């Protein structure tokens, strides 16, 4: 009897270990760095792997109809191996729909020039339609987007605010900071909000991220950019969709760099100075200047607070944003919904909209007008603001 008992224990341990070792895609895919001619697909696996994306043009034919070109993640001439996979698709056409499938081949052993491969995990194009996305275009007649912020890992709220997002009603999503409270582990990104975002939209609708002050906290905060790559290698960047040029800024932390809470790791004053130099050059580019509308996005508002971060942002960014003829600045951070008309606060020549942690901004822009509907968790419209071309004061 004891023999059978021990045998069962051994078999149970063996089967449990085997189950734990099953190779799989653990998170994603989701879309980053979307532009007119490129897009980056991000996902993770349970073990180190060599990964690639198969890309197909739009169509009703089977994904299996022909051989699809493979795009690998590579750096400095070598294809990369790891658990985090970021494949950038280049040579795309503007305003064009593509279908895609992801693959990861497990790496069991890597010594010298010899690699032993294991199982392959991939997205399903047999029982399901392949993932699809549409590239951006400056020539698009309109743009529709949603903006949320300060979710702090409240996934139920994220579902309520973005649960009705589809490719038909939304071109892109912006996360305006503090989607989690702290990044102690890399998995906090996924359990905090990205698993939900992927489930709702992020595999097919591009996500643009403005880092908040809470994403700078915790050991894994240094890895933030690895999961949310941008078109210029910074957490501040610009992009264009249709009639709107977007200026996405990084306001950094809210307290002085010397504050004990930052454990001697903060260097945000210098970072914001460097960012200001970038802003001064970027807002003068033809892509930015030619847009009918210009929307700036930044987590910490340069008003409503006497804390150091807000004041440093105001001193370094506001003169540049005023000169750039920004049509509206979208912020969060305060957990208090507030609209401030242009000129109501000294030094701010454009309207400022501070979004709440339980509201979503639904924005539609044409070359004539921007319409911003503020929706609560039930979908009720709390307020609507409009900005007409050449009129800096919305309703």
C-alpha positions in Angstrom: 0.0 0.0 0.0 2.8 2.4 0.9 4.4 1.6 -2.5 1.3 2.7 -4.4 1.0 5.8 -2.3 4.6 6.8 -3.0 4.2 6.0 -6.7 1.1 8.3 -6.8 3.0 11.1 -5.1 5.8 10.8 -7.7 3.4 10.8 -10.6 1.5 13.8 -9.2 4.7 15.7 -8.7 5.8 14.8 -12.2 2.5 15.8 -13.8 2.5 19.1 -11.8 6.0 19.9 -13.0 5.0 19.1 -16.5 2.0 21.4 -16.4 4.1 24.2 -15.1 6.6 23.7 -17.9 4.0 23.9 -20.7 5.2 26.6 -23.0 2.6 29.3 -23.8 1.9 33.0 -24.7 1.2 34.6 -21.3 0.2 38.1 -22.2 -0.8 40.1 -25.2 -0.4 40.7 -28.0 -1.0 44.5 -28.0 -0.1 47.3 -30.4 2.5 50.0 -29.7 4.3 52.6 -31.7 1.6 52.8 -34.4 2.4 55.2 -37.2 1.8 55.6 -40.9 4.5 53.1 -41.9 5.1 51.0 -38.9 3.7 49.3 -35.8 5.1 47.3 -33.0 3.4 44.1 -31.7 4.2 43.2 -28.0 3.6 40.0 -26.1 5.2 37.8 -23.5 5.8 34.0 -23.1 6.3 31.6 -20.2 9.9 30.9 -21.2 12.6 32.2 -23.4 11.7 32.1 -27.1 12.5 33.1 -30.6 9.5 35.1 -31.9 8.1 36.5 -35.1 4.9 38.0 -36.6 3.3 36.8 -39.8 1.7 39.7 -41.7 -1.0 39.5 -44.3 -2.9 42.2 -46.3 -6.6 42.8 -45.6 -9.0 40.3 -47.2 -11.5 37.6 -46.8 -9.1 34.8 -47.9 -7.9 32.3 -45.4 -4.7 33.2 -43.5 -3.5 29.8 -44.7 -4.1 30.7 -48.4 -0.4 31.4 -49.0 2.9 31.8 -47.2 2.9 35.0 -45.2 6.1 37.0 -44.7 7.7 36.6 -41.3 9.0 39.6 -39.3 11.4 38.9 -36.4 12.5 41.0 -33.4 16.2 41.7 -34.1 18.9 44.0 -32.6 22.2 44.8 -34.1 21.9 42.2 -36.8 20.8 39.3 -34.6 17.3 38.0 -33.9 16.6 38.2 -30.2 15.6 35.6 -27.6 13.7 36.3 -24.4 10.3 36.3 -22.7 9.3 39.8 -23.8 8.8 40.1 -27.5 8.5 43.3 -29.5 8.3 42.9 -33.2 8.3 46.1 -35.3 6.6 45.9 -38.6 8.0 48.4 -41.1 7.3 49.3 -44.7 3.5 49.6 -44.1 1.2 51.9 -46.0 -0.8 54.7 -44.4 -4.5 54.2 -43.6 -4.2 50.5 -44.5 -5.7 47.5 -42.8 -3.4 44.5 -42.1 -4.0 41.1 -40.5 -1.4 39.4 -38.3 -0.5 36.3 -36.3 2.2 35.9 -33.6 4.5 33.0 -33.1 7.0 32.0 -30.4 9.4 29.1 -30.5 10.6 27.9 -27.1 14.4 27.9 -26.5 15.3 24.9 -24.3 19.0 25.3 -24.4 21.4 27.9 -25.8 25.1 27.2 -25.6 27.7 28.5 -28.0 26.2 28.3 -31.5 23.9 25.4 -30.6 20.3 26.1 -29.7 17.7 23.4 -28.8 14.1 24.5 -29.6 11.0 23.2 -28.0 7.3 23.8 -28.5 5.8 26.6 -30.6 3.0 28.8 -29.4 0.9 31.0 -31.7 -2.3 33.0 -32.0 -5.2 31.0 -33.5 -6.2 31.8 -37.1 -8.0 28.5 -37.6 -11.0 28.9 -35.2 -10.8 32.7 -35.0 -10.2 35.6 -37.3 -6.6 36.8 -37.3 -5.8 40.0 -35.4 -6.1 43.1 -37.5 -5.1 46.8 -37.3 -5.2 49.9 -39.4 -2.2 52.2 -39.7 -2.4 55.9 -39.0 -2.7 58.6 -41.7 -2.3 62.4 -41.7 -4.8 62.5 -44.6 -7.6 60.9 -42.6 -10.6 63.2 -42.5 -11.3 62.6 -38.8 -10.0 60.9 -35.7 -11.9 59.2 -32.8 -10.2 58.4 -29.5 -10.7 57.7 -25.8 -8.6 58.9 -22.9 -8.5 57.4 -19.4 -6.2 57.9 -16.5 -5.6 57.2 -12.8 -7.1 53.7 -12.9 -4.7 52.5 -10.3 -5.3 48.8 -11.2 -9.1 49.1 -10.8 -9.8 46.8 -13.7 -13.6 46.9 -13.2 -13.6 50.6 -13.8 -11.4 50.2 -16.9 -14.0 47.7 -18.3 -16.8 50.1 -17.6 -15.1 53.1 -19.2 -13.8 51.3 -22.3 -16.1 48.3 -22.6 -17.8 49.5 -25.7 -14.7 50.3 -27.7 -14.6 48.8 -31.2 -12.5 49.3 -34.3 -15.5 50.9 -35.9 -15.9 53.7 -33.2 -12.3 54.2 -32.0 -9.0 54.9 -33.8 -6.8 54.9 -30.8 -6.7 54.9 -27.0 -4.6 57.1 -24.7 -3.7 56.1 -21.2 -2.8 59.3 -19.4 -0.8 57.9 -16.5 -1.2 56.2 -13.1 -2.8 53.1 -14.5 -1.2 51.3 -11.5 -0.1 52.6 -8.1 3.4 51.1 -8.1 5.5 48.8 -10.4 7.2 46.4 -8.0 7.1 43.5 -10.5 6.8 43.4 -14.2 3.5 41.4 -13.9 1.9 44.5 -12.2 1.6 45.9 -15.7 -0.6 43.0 -16.8 -2.6 42.3 -13.7 -3.0 46.0 -13.1 -4.5 47.0 -16.5 -2.9 45.5 -19.6 -4.6 42.1 -19.5 -7.9 43.9 -19.4 -6.8 46.4 -22.1 -5.8 43.5 -24.3 -9.1 41.7 -23.7 -11.0 44.9 -24.6 -9.1 46.4 -27.5 -5.3 46.5 -27.4 -4.6 43.6 -29.8 -6.2 45.6 -32.7 -6.5 49.3 -31.6 -3.3 51.1 -30.9 -2.6 52.3 -27.4 -0.6 55.5 -26.7 0.8 56.0 -23.2 1.6 59.2 -21.3 3.5 58.0 -18.2 2.2 59.1 -14.8 4.1 59.7 -11.6 3.1 56.3 -10.2 4.6 54.5 -13.2 8.0 55.8 -12.0 7.7 54.0 -8.7 8.9 50.6 -7.8 11.8 48.3 -8.9 10.1 47.4 -12.2 9.5 51.0 -13.1 12.8 51.1 -14.9 11.4 48.5 -17.3 8.3 50.5 -18.2 9.6 51.6 -21.6 10.4 48.0 -22.6 6.7 47.3 -22.5 5.6 50.6 -24.1 8.0 51.5 -26.9 7.5 54.7 -28.8 8.6 56.1 -32.1 11.5 58.1 -30.8 12.9 56.1 -27.9 11.5 58.4 -25.2 8.5 58.5 -22.9 7.6 61.8 -24.5 6.9 61.8 -28.2 4.5 63.1 -30.9 2.3 61.5 -33.5 -0.3 62.5 -36.0 -3.7 61.0 -36.9 -5.8 62.9 -39.4 -6.4 66.5 -38.4 -4.8 66.3 -35.0 -1.1 66.4 -34.0 -0.7 64.8 -30.6 2.1 66.0 -28.2 2.5 63.3 -25.5 4.6 64.6 -22.6 6.1 63.0 -19.4 5.6 65.2 -16.3 7.7 63.0 -14.1 7.3 62.9 -10.3 5.3 65.4 -8.2 7.8 66.1 -5.4 11.3 67.5 -5.3 14.0 65.0 -6.5 15.5 65.1 -3.0 12.3 63.8 -1.3 12.9 60.8 0.9 10.2 58.9 -0.9 12.4 58.6 -4.0 15.4 57.0 -2.2 18.0 59.1 -4.0 16.9 57.7 -7.4 14.9 60.7 -8.8 16.4 62.9 -11.5 13.3 64.5 -12.9 14.3 68.2 -12.8 17.0 67.5 -15.3 14.8 65.2 -17.3 12.1 67.9 -17.7 14.8 70.4 -18.8 15.9 67.9 -21.5 12.3 67.4 -22.5 11.7 71.1 -22.8 14.5 71.3 -25.3 12.8 68.6 -27.3 9.4 70.3 -27.1 10.9 73.6 -28.5 12.2 71.8 -31.6 9.3 69.4 -32.1 6.5 72.0 -32.1 8.2 73.7 -35.0 8.2 70.7 -37.3 6.0 70.7 -40.4 4.1 67.7 -39.3 3.1 69.5 -36.1 2.6 72.9 -37.5 0.5 71.8 -40.5 -2.2 70.0 -38.3 -5.5 71.8 -38.1 -5.6 71.0 -34.3 -2.9 70.3 -31.7 -3.7 68.3 -28.5 -1.2 68.0 -25.7 -1.4 65.1 -23.2 0.4 65.1 -19.9 -0.4 63.5 -16.5 0.3 66.2 -14.0 -1.5 69.5 -14.8 0.5 72.7 -14.7 -2.1 74.2 -12.3 -4.3 73.2 -9.3 -1.2 72.4 -7.2 1.7 74.1 -5.5 3.7 70.9 -5.4 7.1 71.0 -7.1 6.4 68.7 -10.1 3.4 70.9 -11.2 5.4 74.1 -10.8 8.4 72.7 -12.6 6.2 71.6 -15.5 4.6 75.0 -15.6 7.9 76.9 -15.6 9.5 74.7 -18.3 6.7 73.6 -20.5 4.0 76.3 -20.5 5.9 79.1 -22.4 6.7 76.5 -25.2 3.1 75.2 -25.3 1.7 78.7 -25.5 3.9 79.5 -28.4 2.9 76.3 -30.1 -0.8 77.3 -30.2 -1.9 74.2 -28.4 -5.7 73.8 -28.7 -6.2 71.9 -25.4 -4.1 70.1 -22.8 -5.5 66.9 -21.3 -4.3 66.0 -17.8 -5.2 63.7 -14.9 -3.5 63.2 -11.5 -5.8 65.2 -9.2 -8.7 62.6 -9.3 -11.0 65.7 -9.7 -12.8 66.4 -13.0 -12.2 70.1 -13.9 -12.4 72.2 -17.1 -10.4 75.4 -17.1 -11.0 77.8 -20.0 -8.2 79.5 -21.9 -6.8 82.5 -20.0 -8.6 81.8 -16.8 -5.3 80.9 -15.2 -2.2 83.1 -15.6 0.3 81.8 -18.1 -2.0 79.3 -19.7 -3.3 80.5 -23.1 -5.2 77.3 -23.9 -8.0 75.3 -22.2 -7.0 72.7 -19.7 -9.2 69.6 -19.1 -8.3 67.5 -16.0 -10.0 64.1 -16.3 -11.2 62.2 -13.2 -10.3 58.6 -12.3 -13.9 57.5 -13.0 -14.5 59.3 -16.2 -13.5 58.8 -19.8 -12.9 61.4 -22.5 -14.5 60.5 -25.8 -13.0 62.7 -28.5 -13.9 63.1 -32.1 -12.0 65.7 -34.3 -12.4 66.8 -37.9 -10.6 69.6 -39.6 -13.3 72.0 -38.4 -14.0 71.0 -34.8 -13.0 68.9 -31.8 -15.8 67.5 -29.7 -15.0 66.1 -26.2 -17.7 64.2 -24.4 -17.0 63.4 -20.7 -18.6 60.0 -19.8 -18.9 58.5 -16.3 -18.8 54.8 -15.4 -22.4 54.3 -16.5 -21.9 55.9 -19.9 -23.7 59.0 -18.9 -22.5 62.2 -20.5 -21.5 64.7 -17.8 -20.3 67.5 -20.1 -19.4 68.3 -23.6 -16.7 70.7 -24.8 -16.2 71.9 -28.4 -13.2 73.6 -30.0 -13.7 75.2 -33.4 -10.9 75.8 -35.8 -9.3 79.2 -35.2 -11.4 79.7 -32.0 -9.3 79.0 -28.9 -12.2 79.2 -26.4 -14.5 76.1 -26.4 -18.0 76.1 -25.1 
